[in-house]
Amino acid sequence: MEIVHDKLKVYSLTGRITEELMLKAFKAVKKNRGAAGVDKVSIKMFESNLANNLLSLMKELKQGTYQPIPLRRVHIPKGKGKTRPLGIPSVKCRIAQEVIRRLINPTFESRFHNNSFGFRNGRNRHQAVERLLQYAGQSLRYVVDVDIKGFFDNIPHYLIMESISARISDGNILKLINKFLKSGVMEEGELKPTLKGTPQGGVISPLLSNIALNHLDWFLEEQGLHFVRYADDFVILCKTELEAERALDLVRSFLKDMELEDSPEKTKIRHFSQGFDFLGFTIKNRSIKMRAKSMEKFKDSIREITTRSHNLEKEVIEKLNRVIRGTVNYFGTTFSTMKTTFRALDKWIRKRIRCMKYKRIWHTDNCRITNKYIKKMNLLNCVSLYRARLHC
């Protein structure tokens, strides 16, 4: 795969590292919260001597002496007994990455494809689904649902660095990004090198993934294909099954050039009548609903809060409301068909509340703690929230 270099590259980004930029980067990291890295320094601890810490980090970044410490490896549940590895940088490293991200992002943002929606200002998952539905309205009813195998863990470092150096000529910035990529990870007390990939959990990783996959976006455009991408989750829409098969062959060939591959068991060609999953939704001809995996994740969160061994207190209702509000805000859209699902979830949540109150499952408890009583507890109602969103 040939990477074309810009004639007008960006120089002297290092000179744009200022105290103001450092403070903005810290505030962004603080807002996103997150755990401490291997150095066990929390955001609160870093902030206790903020001015000196930021000034020291700024000097290291400008002089090129900054050396990131290894990431802390954690594994989060992925479903069906699987886990997803995350690399947690230290607070200092997260700030450094945010500084570099803010410096290089404008250069690449203007070059990203219009059908790329992931981790970009002013763009979101709902817009990605809406773009997909626009294509579906143009009789593009065959969907190539591509899953890139271990994408974040397998992006070649040379591809990232060559893609960035094609636009940027500041040697110090390039060296810093290379250091981020090769910082290594600590797992169970053992330091492991990072020879490829950009860690999920890294502040700069989403931008680097978009930079790498931007090559695929424009390749699909050149082939006359309609697609929608959110990070490494993307679909191609075609009019016929034959066209979809050709599109899949083209994608596989291009991914091979990028030293990546699709997951054969997850990559499928489907018709809208069969349904397919995209960004948490299950999309079919006449319905767009919460996918089964998302539903189970929501229920697991509710189960954790409404354990029978806990007392039904105000804090429990507040926790439930946060989960309910977040779920309805995401799945209760103008394009989704969720009324029946939300009604069933409301009924199920009320059952959990009654079980929590009386430490048992018994149908007569419906009379003892009525829906009206539960409403007075200020528990949010999925259906009511959904209706409010549709009419706001």
N, C-alpha and C positions, 0 to 999 in steps of 0.2 A: 504494500500500500504506500503510495507516494504522498508525502506531506508537502504542500506548496507553501513556501515562505513568503511573507508579506514584503513588498518593496519598502513600505514605510513602517518600520518597526518602532516599538516604544522603547525609549531609552530613559535613564536616570530616574527610575522609580524609587530607588533608595533615598534620594533627596526629598521625597514626599512623605517620609516617615517623620511625623511630628508628634509633639506631646498631645495635641488635640486628637490625632488619629489613634494614639495609644489609649487614651481615655475612652474614646468611642468603642474601641475593640474590647476593652475591659467591661464596659457596660453591657455590650452584646453578650459576652460570655456569662456575666452575672445573671442576665435575664434568662438565659437558657439553663441556668443552674447546672446540675451535673455533679458527679462524685469526684473525689480527689484522685490523682494519679498515683504512680508508684512512690512518689515522694511524700504522700499522705498530707500534702498541703491543700487545705480547702479554700474555697473562694473567700470565706470570712477571714481566714488566716492571712491570705494574700492581701486582702483589703486593709488589714490592720496597719500596714506600712505601705499604703498604695503609692504615694508619690515617689518614694525611693525605689520601690520595686519596678514601677513603670519606667522610670528614668534609666535604671540599670539595664532593663530589657531593651529599651530603645537604643542604647549605646551598642549593645551586643548585636542587634539586628543591623544597624547602620555600618558597623565596623566589620561585619561578617564573622564575628567570633562566636555567635550564638550556636549552641550545641543542644539539640533536643534530647530529653531523656527518654528511655524506652516507654512504650505504651503498657498499660495494665490490661491484660487479657481477661475478659469476663465472657461467660456464655449465657445467653438468655433463651428461654423456651421458644421454640418455633412451631410446636405442634407435632403430634404423633411421636413423641419421645425425642424429637430432634432439637438441636440448639443452633443458635446463630452466634458466631464469635464477634465480639465487639472489642475494639481497641480504645481504651480510655487514656487520652493524653493528660499530662499534668495541667494544672490551671495556667501556669506560665506558658506551656506549649500551646494551649488553646488560644491564649491571647496573641501569641506570636503568629499562629496560623490565621487568626481573624484579621490581623494587620495585613498580612500578605494577600489574603483573600480579597480584602477591600481594595488593595492596590491593583490587582490584576483583573478583577471581575469586569470592570467597564470595558476593557480591551476585548474581552471575549463575548460579553453580553450582546454586543451589536452584531456579532457574527453567528450567533445561535439561530437555529431554524425556528420558524414560527410554530411548528408543531411539537416543540419541546416545552414541557410544562413543569418539570421537576426542579425544585430548589432555585427558582428564579423570582425576582421581585415582581409583584403584581400578577403572579400566575399561581394556580392551584390545581388540585385534583379534580374539582368540580368542572373547571374549564376544560380539562383534558377529556372528561366524559362527554361534555357538551359538544366538543369538536368531533368526537367519535360518532355521536348521534347525528351530527350534520352530514357526515359522510354516509351514514346508514340511510339517510333520507335521499341520497343520490343513487340509490339502488346498489350500493356497495354492501352486499349482505354476507359475503364470505369473509371470515376473520382468521388471520394468521396470528395466533397467540404465541409469541416467542418468549421463552425463558432462557436467559443467558446463565450458563452454569457457573456458580460462584463468582459472579462478575467482579465485585469489589475486591475479592481476594486474588484475582488472577489478571487484572489489567497490567500489561507489561510496563515497567518503569520507563523504558526507552520511548514507548509510544506517548506517554504523558509528557516527558521532557522534550521530545522533538516537537510535539504539538504546541507546547508553550514557547519554546525557543523560536518557533516560526513566526511568532508575533512580538516577542519580547527579547531585547538584547542586553538587559541589565544583568551582568554576570553574577552579582551578589544575590539578587533575587532568585535566579535560577539555582544557585548553589544551596540557598536556604530551602527551596522546595524539594530539592534532591535529598537534603538532610531529613526533612519530614518523612519522606518515603522510606528512607533507610534507617530510621531510628530504632527499629527492633521492637520486640514485645517481651514482657516478663510474664511467664505462665508457670505457676506453681514453683516459683523461686528460680526458674531457669530462663536465661536470656536467649531468645531465638531471633535470628536475623530475619529481616523482611526483604526478600529478594524480588518480590513482585507484589502487586496489589496496592490498594490504598485503603486503610482501615475504616470500617464502619464505626462511627463514633468520633472520627477526626473532623474538626471544624472545616477544613479545606477539602475534604474528600468529595462532598457532593459537587463542588465546582470542577474538580479534577475529573470526575466521572462524566460530567457534561462535556468537558473539553474533549475527552477521548471519544465519546459516542457521537459527537457532532459530525465526525467523519462519516459515520453510518447514516445519519440523518440526510446529509446532502447527497450521499450515494443513492438512497431511496428516492430522493427528489429527482435526480438525474435519470432514474429508471422509470419515472412517471408513476410512481406508486404513492398511494395515500396512506399515511400512517399517523399514529399519535403515540408520543413517548413521554413517560414520567420517570425520570432517572433510568434504571435498567429495565423497567416494566414497559413494554411497548407492544402495540398491535398494528397489523397492516390490514387494510380493508380492500377487498377486491370484488369484482362483479361475478366472476365465475370460479369454479373450483380449480380449473386448469390454470387460471391466472394466479390463484392463491398458491398452488404447488410450485409454479415458476418463481414466485416471490420468495417462498421459503428456501428454494435452492440458491437464489441470489444472496439471501441473508446469510445462509450457512457458509457460502464461499467467502463472503466479505469478513465474517467473524473469524474464519480460519486465517485470513491475512492479518487480522489483529491479534492472532494467537489466543483466540477465545473460541468457545463452542456453545451451542445450545444444549439444553437438557432434553434428550429425546422423549423421556416419559412425561415431561410437562409441556413441551412445545406441540401445539395441536392446530389443525385447520378445522374450524367449526362454522356452521351456518347459524344465523341469528335465531332460527327456529329451535336449534339445539341448546342455545345459551352458552355463555362463557363468563369467566370472572375477570374483572378489571378494576383495580384500585379499591377493593373491598366490596364492590357491587357484583351481583349476578345479573347479567343483562340478557334478556330474551326479547322475542318479537313484541310482546305486549306488556312486559313488566321489567322493572329495574328495582331489584330488592337487595337487601343486605345479604351478602353471601353467607353460607353456612358456617364457615370458619370465623367470620366476624361476629356472627350471632353467638357462637360458643364462647368466644373471647369476652364478649359483653356479659354473658351469663356467669362466666367464671369470676369476673370482677364483682358482680352483684353477690354471688355466693360467698366470696371472701369477706364482704362487708356484713352480710346477714347471717353469719354463723350463729347457730342456736345457743352456743355457750356465752355469746355476748348479750348485753342488755340493750333494749330498744331505747336509745337515748338520742338527744338532739344531734350529737356529733355523727351518729349513724345516718340520720336523715340528710345531713349536710354532705356527707361522703357519697351517699346514693344520688343526691341531686347533681353533684359534679359529674358523675359517670353518666347519668341519664341525659343531662344537658349536652355533654360532649357528643354522645352517640346520636341524639336527635339532630343536633346542629350539622353533623356530617351526613347522615343518611336521609334526613328529612328535607329533601330538595324539591324544586319544582319539576324535575324530570323523573324523580323516583316514585314508586308506587308502594308506599309503606304503611298506609292506614291500617290494614288488616294485621300486619306484622306488629305494629306498635300497640294495637289493641290487645293482642295476645301477650305481648311482653308486659303490659300494664297489669294484666290479670295474674301473670306469673310472679311479678314483683310483689303484688299485694299478698299472694300466697306465702312468699318468703317472709314478709313482714309478720304475718299471723303466726307462722311457725316459730319465728324468732321470739315473739311475744309470749307464746304459751309453751314453747319447747316441745312442740309436737305437730303432726299433721292430722287435722280433724275438720271435716266439712262444717260442723256446727259453729266453729270459731268464726265463720263468715258473718254470723249474726252478732257475735260478741264484739267483734272489731270490724265495723262496716266500712264500705268504701268512703262514706261521708266522714267517718271518724279519721280514716287514714289521710283524707284530703286536709282535714284540720291540722294534721301534724306537719303541714307544709311540704309534703312529699310531691315532687313534680310528677306530672302525668305526661307520658310520651305522646299520646294522641293530641292533647291540648297544646303541647309545645309545637307539635307538627303543624297543627292548624294555624297557630299564631305565626309561624315562620312563613307559611304559604300566603298569608294575608298582610305581611309586613311590607 
